[in-house]
Amino acid sequence: MKAWSTGDCDNGGDEWGQEIRLTEQAVQAINKLNPKPKFFVLCGDLIHAMPGSPWRKEQTQDLQHVLEKVDREIPLVLVSGNHDLGNIPTAETVEEYCRTWGDDYFSFWVGGVLFLVLNSQLLFDASACPALKQAQDRWLDQQLSIAGQRRCQHAIVFQHIPLFLRSIDEDDDYFNLTKAVRKEMADKLSKAGVKAVFSGHYHRNAGGTYQSLDMVVSSAIGCQLGTDTHGLRVVVVTAEKIVHRYYSLDELSEKGLEDDLVGLMKTG
């Protein structure tokens, strides 16, 4: 069994205090889960203040303080977003992110499953740092060769910006990658046997499928741009399948996981 929780954490503007309280509620809900998640993913926009903006240091310190309260047996996996790196990242903003939060792209294994974390800003607009995009591209090809040779049970990707929101053929939008990039990426991932891409950015739940690839877009712990509630997505991976379900923070805090997910976690 492999299971984790995932969310988009965006500590924003006038609602700064509310965002802190919501993130604290998310941490408390995760810490109460039984069985414990194998890890907890924040899919980008860790803070709201863009590079060079006022309050960036303070927002970073506040989020770090809250995340220190995550159960030490539940590792944190942090994914860079556009607010963390800037809409057009530079070598300097990427370096700052890495100093503060860790690598902007990396891989890890849990129980035979290969997880890949990508810097999707390099896929969105790398015009100010093309060498960084080329380095990530080379690294990704190397990682996908492992997945393509079926040397893992499943391969799963985390990134901030979705490949697409509903369909591979949808129009270009602020909230997705361009058609050319998304098609190239989706084909590359699907060919290598990647089963799912989990992302945030949209501040609403969305998603679709392309060939055998499941594109899962999760809403945010904090700011909502649609009708979804503040929440987290819980994902359970077994040898046969990947099951995911979005919970409001209140649901997760008060009721915990449903019996069928708990059963999968215990038997997977």
C-alpha positions in Angstrom: 0.0 0.0 0.0 1.1 3.5 -0.8 -1.0 6.5 0.2 -0.5 10.2 0.5 -2.3 13.5 0.8 -1.9 16.3 -1.7 -2.9 20.0 -1.7 -2.2 23.4 -3.1 -1.1 25.8 -0.4 -1.3 29.5 -1.3 -0.9 32.0 1.5 -2.5 35.1 0.1 -2.8 38.8 0.6 -5.6 40.1 2.9 -6.6 36.6 3.9 -3.1 35.8 5.3 -4.4 34.9 8.8 -7.2 32.7 7.4 -4.7 30.9 5.1 -2.5 30.1 8.1 -5.5 28.7 10.1 -6.6 26.6 7.1 -3.1 25.2 6.7 -2.9 24.4 10.4 -6.3 22.6 10.1 -4.9 20.6 7.1 -1.8 19.6 9.1 -3.9 18.6 12.1 -6.2 16.5 9.8 -3.2 14.8 8.2 -1.6 14.0 11.5 -4.8 12.3 12.7 -5.1 9.9 9.7 -4.9 6.2 10.5 -3.1 4.6 8.8 -0.5 7.4 8.4 0.0 8.7 4.8 3.4 7.7 3.3 4.0 11.3 2.5 2.2 14.7 2.2 2.5 16.7 -1.1 2.0 20.4 -1.5 1.6 21.0 -5.3 3.0 24.4 -5.5 2.3 28.0 -4.7 3.6 27.4 -1.3 3.3 31.2 -0.6 1.4 33.9 -2.4 4.0 36.7 -2.6 5.9 36.6 -5.9 9.7 36.9 -6.0 10.6 40.5 -5.0 7.2 41.2 -3.5 6.6 42.6 0.0 5.9 40.1 2.7 7.6 37.2 0.9 10.0 36.5 3.8 7.2 36.7 6.4 4.9 34.4 4.5 7.7 31.9 4.0 8.5 32.0 7.7 4.8 31.5 8.6 4.4 28.5 6.3 7.6 26.9 7.6 6.3 27.4 11.1 3.1 25.6 10.3 4.7 22.8 8.4 7.1 22.1 11.3 4.0 20.6 13.0 3.5 17.9 10.4 4.1 14.5 12.1 7.7 13.6 11.6 6.7 10.2 10.4 5.0 11.8 7.4 7.6 13.2 5.0 6.8 16.5 3.2 7.1 16.7 -0.6 7.2 20.2 -1.9 6.4 21.2 -5.5 7.3 24.6 -6.9 4.6 26.9 -8.3 4.4 30.1 -10.3 4.2 32.3 -7.1 7.2 30.5 -5.7 9.4 31.0 -8.8 7.7 33.8 -10.8 5.6 33.4 -13.9 8.8 33.7 -15.9 11.4 32.0 -13.7 15.0 33.0 -13.7 18.2 31.3 -12.5 18.0 33.6 -9.4 14.4 32.8 -8.4 15.0 29.0 -8.9 18.2 29.3 -6.8 16.2 31.1 -4.1 13.5 28.5 -4.1 16.1 25.7 -3.8 17.8 27.4 -0.9 14.5 27.8 0.9 12.5 24.7 0.1 14.8 22.1 -1.6 15.2 20.9 -5.2 12.8 22.2 -7.8 12.7 18.8 -9.5 13.6 15.3 -8.2 12.4 11.7 -8.0 11.8 9.3 -5.1 10.6 5.8 -4.6 8.0 4.4 -2.2 7.3 0.7 -2.2 8.2 0.1 -5.9 6.4 3.2 -7.2 8.5 5.9 -8.9 7.4 9.5 -8.2 8.7 12.4 -10.3 8.4 16.0 -9.1 8.7 18.6 -12.0 9.3 22.3 -12.1 6.3 23.2 -14.4 7.4 26.8 -14.7 10.2 25.6 -16.9 7.5 24.1 -19.2 5.4 27.2 -19.1 8.0 29.9 -19.9 11.8 29.2 -19.6 12.8 32.1 -21.8 14.9 33.6 -19.0 16.6 30.4 -18.0 16.7 28.0 -21.0 19.7 26.1 -19.7 17.7 25.1 -16.6 14.8 23.7 -18.8 17.3 21.7 -20.9 18.8 20.2 -17.7 15.3 19.2 -16.5 14.4 17.8 -19.9 17.5 15.6 -19.9 16.9 14.5 -16.4 13.3 13.7 -17.1 14.2 11.6 -20.1 16.6 9.6 -17.9 13.9 9.0 -15.3 11.3 8.0 -17.9 13.6 5.5 -19.3 13.4 3.7 -16.0 9.6 3.8 -16.1 9.5 2.9 -19.7 11.5 -0.3 -19.0 8.8 -1.2 -16.5 11.2 -1.4 -13.7 8.7 0.2 -11.3 5.2 -0.9 -10.2 3.7 2.5 -11.2 5.1 5.9 -12.2 3.4 9.1 -11.0 4.2 12.8 -11.7 3.6 15.9 -9.4 3.7 19.4 -10.9 2.0 22.7 -10.3 0.5 23.6 -13.6 -1.7 21.0 -15.1 -1.0 19.6 -18.6 -4.7 20.3 -19.2 -7.9 21.0 -17.2 -10.4 18.8 -19.0 -9.1 17.7 -22.4 -5.8 17.5 -24.3 -7.4 19.6 -27.1 -8.6 22.5 -25.0 -7.6 26.0 -25.7 -4.5 27.5 -24.2 -5.2 29.2 -20.8 -3.4 30.7 -17.9 -4.2 27.6 -15.9 -2.8 25.0 -18.4 0.3 24.4 -20.5 0.3 25.3 -24.2 -1.1 22.8 -26.7 2.3 22.0 -28.1 4.0 21.5 -24.8 1.1 19.6 -23.2 0.8 17.2 -26.2 4.6 16.6 -26.2 4.6 16.0 -22.5 1.5 13.8 -22.4 2.8 11.6 -25.2 6.2 11.3 -23.5 4.7 10.4 -20.1 2.1 8.0 -21.6 4.7 6.2 -23.7 6.8 5.7 -20.6 3.9 4.2 -18.7 3.2 7.1 -16.3 -0.3 6.5 -14.9 -1.1 9.8 -13.4 -0.1 13.5 -13.1 -1.3 15.4 -10.0 -1.3 19.2 -10.0 -2.7 22.3 -8.4 -2.7 25.9 -9.8 -6.4 26.0 -10.8 -7.8 26.4 -7.3 -10.7 24.2 -8.4 -11.0 20.5 -8.9 -10.7 19.3 -12.5 -9.1 16.7 -14.7 -9.4 14.3 -17.5 -7.7 11.5 -19.3 -5.4 11.1 -22.3 -4.7 7.6 -23.5 -3.7 5.8 -20.3 -2.8 9.0 -18.5 -4.9 10.4 -15.7 -4.6 14.2 -15.3 -5.8 15.1 -11.8 -6.2 18.7 -10.8 -6.8 19.4 -7.1 -8.2 22.5 -5.5 -6.5 24.4 -2.7 -6.2 24.3 1.0 -6.7 28.0 0.9 -8.0 30.4 -1.7 -10.9 28.9 -3.8 -11.7 30.3 -7.3 -14.7 28.1 -7.8 -17.3 26.3 -5.6 -15.0 23.6 -4.2 -14.3 23.6 -0.5 -10.9 24.1 1.2 -9.5 20.6 1.1 -7.0 17.9 0.3 -6.9 15.0 -2.1 -6.1 11.6 -0.6 -4.5 9.1 -2.9 -4.1 5.3 -2.4 -1.9 3.2 -4.6 -2.2 -0.6 -4.8 -0.5 -3.0 -7.1 -3.5 -2.8 -9.5 -4.8 0.7 -9.3 -4.6 4.3 -8.2 -7.6 5.6 -6.3 -8.0 9.3 -5.3 -10.7 11.3 -3.5 -11.0 14.9 -2.6 -12.0 15.7 1.0 -13.0 19.1 2.5 -10.8 20.0 5.5 -13.9 19.7 7.8 -14.7 16.2 6.4 -11.2 15.0 6.9 -10.9 16.5 10.3 -14.2 15.3 11.7 -14.7 11.9 9.9 -11.4 10.8 8.5 -11.2 8.5 5.6 -14.0 6.3 4.3 -13.9 2.6 5.1 -13.2 1.6 1.5 -10.1 3.7 1.3 -8.9 2.5 4.7 -9.5 -1.1 3.4 -7.4 -0.5 0.3 -4.6 1.0 2.4 -4.5 -2.0 4.7 -4.7 -4.6 2.0 -2.9 -3.0 -1.0 
